[in-house]
Amino acid sequence: MKKYTYLLYCLLFYAVCTAHGNATQQTQSMNEVEQNLQTALTLNPKSIQSFFKNTLNSSGYRHEVLPNDFSHLLRLVQYGQKKQLGRAYTVSILRLFNNALKGSMYINAYAFNQLVQDLTPLLHLQCTPTHVDPLEMMKKRINDTLYANFLNKFDQFKQDPDTFFDGISHDIATYAHDPSTAAGDISCQELRKMLMTFFEHSIGKLVWSPQGGIHSWHNVKDLAKSLECLLEQKVLTDEDDLNDLFVSLVERYALFLDINAPLISVDCYQEIKKEVLAQNLYFLELEEQEPFLEKKSHRMMHALLESEAKARATEYGIVVT
C-alpha cells in the first residue's frame, strides 16, 4: 500500500512541476481575477480592500496566479513603506499572503527568488531599530499638524475658528488612535518571526521543472545567495535562522531530485556533484546548529547519488520502485 501511495504522490508532484508552465485556456472566473488584479494596481485604501475581498479570496488567484507571481505582495509592502505604515502593516500583509498560499499546491522557485531579492531592501529599512520614543513621535506629529494648518489655512482660522480647530482636532485624534503610533509599532523581532514563517512555508512548496536540467540547480544557488543577503542586510540577525532556511531548501531540492530522478540527465548529476565536492557553496558549508548533525553538503551528495543511480538504472531499462 505504501508503494502505491508513494507512486501517486510522485505522479502528483511531477504534474505540478510541469503543468504550471503550460498555457491554459482562460475561463470567465480567471478573466474576472485578471480584471481585479489590474484594479488593485492603483494603490489606495479602497482598491486594496477590493483586492483582498475580490482577488485574494479567489481560488483562481490563489491556485494559478499567486504561486507564479508575487508582484502584488511586493506592491503592497512598497505601499506600506511609502505611507510609513510601520512593521505591523508589513506583518499583516505577509500573514494574509502566507495564508493564501496554503491553498496552492506549489510555488514557482524562480518567482520566489525574485520576491526575496525585491523584498530585501524594503525589509532592511524596517528591520533597522528606530529607537524613537512614541511620545516624541506624537509630539512631532502634532507640531507638524499645527504648523501645516496655520500655514495653509490661516484665512479659515480668521473667518471660522471653530471649523479650523475642529479640523486640527480630527487630524490629531486620528493619529493618536492609530494602533501603530500608540504602541510605537511592533518590534523588529516580531517582523522577523513572521518573515521566517513565510519563507519556511514558501520554500516547502518550491518546484522546478525536470526538463530544465542544470538550470534548476542554478536557481537553487541563486536563491541561496538571495537568502544569504537577508543576513548581510540585517533582515535576519541569527545565523541559525539562515541555516534553517538553507536546510529547508536542501531538503526540498533533494525531494525534487528523488521524484524526478529518471528525467534528469546523468551529465547534470555529474556537474552538480563536482560543485558540491568543491566545498565552495556557502549554503551547503554553513556550520550546522550542532556538530553531530548531518552536514547539508553530505545530505545533498546523498540525494544526488541516489537519484543518479535511479537515472542510470532507467537508462539500462531497469524499473526502479
Contacts in CASP RR format, 6 or more apart in sequence:
PFRMAT RR
TARGET T0000
AUTHOR 0000-0000-0000
METHOD contacts of the structure
MODEL  1
MKKYTYLLYCLLFYAVCTAHGNATQQTQSMNEVEQNLQTALTLNPKSIQS
FFKNTLNSSGYRHEVLPNDFSHLLRLVQYGQKKQLGRAYTVSILRLFNNA
LKGSMYINAYAFNQLVQDLTPLLHLQCTPTHVDPLEMMKKRINDTLYANF
LNKFDQFKQDPDTFFDGISHDIATYAHDPSTAAGDISCQELRKMLMTFFE
HSIGKLVWSPQGGIHSWHNVKDLAKSLECLLEQKVLTDEDDLNDLFVSLV
ERYALFLDINAPLISVDCYQEIKKEVLAQNLYFLELEEQEPFLEKKSHRM
MHALLESEAKARATEYGIVVT
3 321 0 8 1.000
9 259 0 8 1.000
10 259 0 8 1.000
13 207 0 8 1.000
13 255 0 8 1.000
13 256 0 8 1.000
13 259 0 8 1.000
13 260 0 8 1.000
14 210 0 8 1.000
14 259 0 8 1.000
14 260 0 8 1.000
14 263 0 8 1.000
16 105 0 8 1.000
16 106 0 8 1.000
16 207 0 8 1.000
17 106 0 8 1.000
17 207 0 8 1.000
17 208 0 8 1.000
17 209 0 8 1.000
17 210 0 8 1.000
17 256 0 8 1.000
17 260 0 8 1.000
18 209 0 8 1.000
18 210 0 8 1.000
18 211 0 8 1.000
20 67 0 8 1.000
20 68 0 8 1.000
20 106 0 8 1.000
20 108 0 8 1.000
20 207 0 8 1.000
21 209 0 8 1.000
24 64 0 8 1.000
29 58 0 8 1.000
29 60 0 8 1.000
30 60 0 8 1.000
30 64 0 8 1.000
32 54 0 8 1.000
32 58 0 8 1.000
33 55 0 8 1.000
33 58 0 8 1.000
33 60 0 8 1.000
33 61 0 8 1.000
33 65 0 8 1.000
36 50 0 8 1.000
36 51 0 8 1.000
36 54 0 8 1.000
36 55 0 8 1.000
36 58 0 8 1.000
36 61 0 8 1.000
37 51 0 8 1.000
37 55 0 8 1.000
37 61 0 8 1.000
37 65 0 8 1.000
37 72 0 8 1.000
39 47 0 8 1.000
39 50 0 8 1.000
39 51 0 8 1.000
40 47 0 8 1.000
40 48 0 8 1.000
40 50 0 8 1.000
40 51 0 8 1.000
40 55 0 8 1.000
40 72 0 8 1.000
41 75 0 8 1.000
43 75 0 8 1.000
43 76 0 8 1.000
43 79 0 8 1.000
48 76 0 8 1.000
48 79 0 8 1.000
51 72 0 8 1.000
52 96 0 8 1.000
55 61 0 8 1.000
55 72 0 8 1.000
56 62 0 8 1.000
56 96 0 8 1.000
56 97 0 8 1.000
56 100 0 8 1.000
61 100 0 8 1.000
62 100 0 8 1.000
62 101 0 8 1.000
62 103 0 8 1.000
62 104 0 8 1.000
63 103 0 8 1.000
63 104 0 8 1.000
63 105 0 8 1.000
66 72 0 8 1.000
66 97 0 8 1.000
66 100 0 8 1.000
66 101 0 8 1.000
66 104 0 8 1.000
67 101 0 8 1.000
67 104 0 8 1.000
67 105 0 8 1.000
67 106 0 8 1.000
67 107 0 8 1.000
67 108 0 8 1.000
67 111 0 8 1.000
67 205 0 8 1.000
68 108 0 8 1.000
68 111 0 8 1.000
69 111 0 8 1.000
70 97 0 8 1.000
70 111 0 8 1.000
70 112 0 8 1.000
70 114 0 8 1.000
70 115 0 8 1.000
73 93 0 8 1.000
73 94 0 8 1.000
73 97 0 8 1.000
73 115 0 8 1.000
74 115 0 8 1.000
74 118 0 8 1.000
74 119 0 8 1.000
76 93 0 8 1.000
77 90 0 8 1.000
77 93 0 8 1.000
77 119 0 8 1.000
77 122 0 8 1.000
78 122 0 8 1.000
79 85 0 8 1.000
80 86 0 8 1.000
80 89 0 8 1.000
80 90 0 8 1.000
81 122 0 8 1.000
81 125 0 8 1.000
81 126 0 8 1.000
85 180 0 8 1.000
86 126 0 8 1.000
86 180 0 8 1.000
86 185 0 8 1.000
87 126 0 8 1.000
87 180 0 8 1.000
87 185 0 8 1.000
87 186 0 8 1.000
87 187 0 8 1.000
87 188 0 8 1.000
87 190 0 8 1.000
87 191 0 8 1.000
88 179 0 8 1.000
88 180 0 8 1.000
88 183 0 8 1.000
88 185 0 8 1.000
88 186 0 8 1.000
89 180 0 8 1.000
90 123 0 8 1.000
90 126 0 8 1.000
90 191 0 8 1.000
91 186 0 8 1.000
91 190 0 8 1.000
91 191 0 8 1.000
91 194 0 8 1.000
94 194 0 8 1.000
94 195 0 8 1.000
94 197 0 8 1.000
94 198 0 8 1.000
95 194 0 8 1.000
95 198 0 8 1.000
97 198 0 8 1.000
98 194 0 8 1.000
98 197 0 8 1.000
98 198 0 8 1.000
98 201 0 8 1.000
101 107 0 8 1.000
101 201 0 8 1.000
101 202 0 8 1.000
101 205 0 8 1.000
102 201 0 8 1.000
104 205 0 8 1.000
105 205 0 8 1.000
106 205 0 8 1.000
106 206 0 8 1.000
106 207 0 8 1.000
107 202 0 8 1.000
107 204 0 8 1.000
107 205 0 8 1.000
107 206 0 8 1.000
107 207 0 8 1.000
108 206 0 8 1.000
108 207 0 8 1.000
109 206 0 8 1.000
109 207 0 8 1.000
109 208 0 8 1.000
109 216 0 8 1.000
109 219 0 8 1.000
109 220 0 8 1.000
109 223 0 8 1.000
110 219 0 8 1.000
112 202 0 8 1.000
112 203 0 8 1.000
112 206 0 8 1.000
112 223 0 8 1.000
113 219 0 8 1.000
113 222 0 8 1.000
113 223 0 8 1.000
113 226 0 8 1.000
116 199 0 8 1.000
116 223 0 8 1.000
116 226 0 8 1.000
116 227 0 8 1.000
116 229 0 8 1.000
116 230 0 8 1.000
117 226 0 8 1.000
117 229 0 8 1.000
120 226 0 8 1.000
120 229 0 8 1.000
120 230 0 8 1.000
120 233 0 8 1.000
120 235 0 8 1.000
121 233 0 8 1.000
123 191 0 8 1.000
123 195 0 8 1.000
123 230 0 8 1.000
123 233 0 8 1.000
123 235 0 8 1.000
124 233 0 8 1.000
124 234 0 8 1.000
124 235 0 8 1.000
126 188 0 8 1.000
126 191 0 8 1.000
127 188 0 8 1.000
127 191 0 8 1.000
127 192 0 8 1.000
127 234 0 8 1.000
127 235 0 8 1.000
128 188 0 8 1.000
128 234 0 8 1.000
129 188 0 8 1.000
132 184 0 8 1.000
134 181 0 8 1.000
134 182 0 8 1.000
134 183 0 8 1.000
134 184 0 8 1.000
137 181 0 8 1.000
137 184 0 8 1.000
138 175 0 8 1.000
138 176 0 8 1.000
138 181 0 8 1.000
141 172 0 8 1.000
141 175 0 8 1.000
141 181 0 8 1.000
142 172 0 8 1.000
142 175 0 8 1.000
145 168 0 8 1.000
145 171 0 8 1.000
145 172 0 8 1.000
145 175 0 8 1.000
146 168 0 8 1.000
149 157 0 8 1.000
149 164 0 8 1.000
149 167 0 8 1.000
149 168 0 8 1.000
149 171 0 8 1.000
150 157 0 8 1.000
153 164 0 8 1.000
156 163 0 8 1.000
156 164 0 8 1.000
157 164 0 8 1.000
175 181 0 8 1.000
176 182 0 8 1.000
180 186 0 8 1.000
192 235 0 8 1.000
192 236 0 8 1.000
192 237 0 8 1.000
192 241 0 8 1.000
195 235 0 8 1.000
195 236 0 8 1.000
196 236 0 8 1.000
196 241 0 8 1.000
196 244 0 8 1.000
196 245 0 8 1.000
199 227 0 8 1.000
199 245 0 8 1.000
200 244 0 8 1.000
200 245 0 8 1.000
200 248 0 8 1.000
203 245 0 8 1.000
203 248 0 8 1.000
203 249 0 8 1.000
203 252 0 8 1.000
204 248 0 8 1.000
204 252 0 8 1.000
206 249 0 8 1.000
206 252 0 8 1.000
206 253 0 8 1.000
207 256 0 8 1.000
208 215 0 8 1.000
208 216 0 8 1.000
208 219 0 8 1.000
208 220 0 8 1.000
208 253 0 8 1.000
208 256 0 8 1.000
209 216 0 8 1.000
210 216 0 8 1.000
210 256 0 8 1.000
210 260 0 8 1.000
210 263 0 8 1.000
210 264 0 8 1.000
211 263 0 8 1.000
213 264 0 8 1.000
213 265 0 8 1.000
213 268 0 8 1.000
214 268 0 8 1.000
214 271 0 8 1.000
214 272 0 8 1.000
216 253 0 8 1.000
216 256 0 8 1.000
217 253 0 8 1.000
217 268 0 8 1.000
217 271 0 8 1.000
217 272 0 8 1.000
217 275 0 8 1.000
220 249 0 8 1.000
220 253 0 8 1.000
221 281 0 8 1.000
221 283 0 8 1.000
223 249 0 8 1.000
224 246 0 8 1.000
224 249 0 8 1.000
224 281 0 8 1.000
224 282 0 8 1.000
224 283 0 8 1.000
225 282 0 8 1.000
225 283 0 8 1.000
227 242 0 8 1.000
227 245 0 8 1.000
227 246 0 8 1.000
227 249 0 8 1.000
227 283 0 8 1.000
228 242 0 8 1.000
228 282 0 8 1.000
228 283 0 8 1.000
229 235 0 8 1.000
230 236 0 8 1.000
230 242 0 8 1.000
231 237 0 8 1.000
231 239 0 8 1.000
231 242 0 8 1.000
236 242 0 8 1.000
239 286 0 8 1.000
240 289 0 8 1.000
242 286 0 8 1.000
243 286 0 8 1.000
243 287 0 8 1.000
243 288 0 8 1.000
243 289 0 8 1.000
246 283 0 8 1.000
246 284 0 8 1.000
246 286 0 8 1.000
246 296 0 8 1.000
247 296 0 8 1.000
249 283 0 8 1.000
250 283 0 8 1.000
250 284 0 8 1.000
250 296 0 8 1.000
250 299 0 8 1.000
250 300 0 8 1.000
251 299 0 8 1.000
253 300 0 8 1.000
253 303 0 8 1.000
254 299 0 8 1.000
254 300 0 8 1.000
254 302 0 8 1.000
254 303 0 8 1.000
257 264 0 8 1.000
257 303 0 8 1.000
257 304 0 8 1.000
257 306 0 8 1.000
257 307 0 8 1.000
258 303 0 8 1.000
258 306 0 8 1.000
258 307 0 8 1.000
260 307 0 8 1.000
261 306 0 8 1.000
261 307 0 8 1.000
261 308 0 8 1.000
261 310 0 8 1.000
261 311 0 8 1.000
261 314 0 8 1.000
261 320 0 8 1.000
262 310 0 8 1.000
262 311 0 8 1.000
262 314 0 8 1.000
262 320 0 8 1.000
264 307 0 8 1.000
264 311 0 8 1.000
265 311 0 8 1.000
266 308 0 8 1.000
266 311 0 8 1.000
266 312 0 8 1.000
266 315 0 8 1.000
269 304 0 8 1.000
269 307 0 8 1.000
269 308 0 8 1.000
269 311 0 8 1.000
270 308 0 8 1.000
272 304 0 8 1.000
273 301 0 8 1.000
273 304 0 8 1.000
273 305 0 8 1.000
273 308 0 8 1.000
275 281 0 8 1.000
276 284 0 8 1.000
276 297 0 8 1.000
276 300 0 8 1.000
276 301 0 8 1.000
276 304 0 8 1.000
277 301 0 8 1.000
279 285 0 8 1.000
279 297 0 8 1.000
281 297 0 8 1.000
283 296 0 8 1.000
284 295 0 8 1.000
284 296 0 8 1.000
284 297 0 8 1.000
284 300 0 8 1.000
285 295 0 8 1.000
285 296 0 8 1.000
285 297 0 8 1.000
286 296 0 8 1.000
288 294 0 8 1.000
288 295 0 8 1.000
288 296 0 8 1.000
310 320 0 8 1.000
313 320 0 8 1.000
314 320 0 8 1.000
END
